[in-house]
Amino acid sequence: MKMVWIYITNPSEAVANKVAVHLIKKRLGVCVNIFPIESVYRWGGKITKEKEWVAIVKTLSSKRNIIEKELSKIHPYTIPCIAAIDVSINKKYGKWAEREIK
């Protein structure tokens, strides 16, 4: 079983929580960690510094494409950052995740 953490930037804590609850309700993730960050990037030809919130979805790698499709329906960013990071997980956690994620 292969797991990934899907890293998603969000404009607010409320949006990060909405994303988390949506994915957990659909059983696409087993857990979502949410925390504040500061991002610096170029947008519209200008350097921008913004406060954002990251949601890290712990899920099976087989759910990555489905999660991207779900986010395209609910995420407010024109181009959201959705990055999958392969992780090595302990067996007990992995078995629990498989039972929880459909």
Helices and strands as residue ranges (DSSP letters): E 3-10, H 13-25, E 31-43, E 46-60, G 61-63, H 64-74, E 82-87, H 91-100
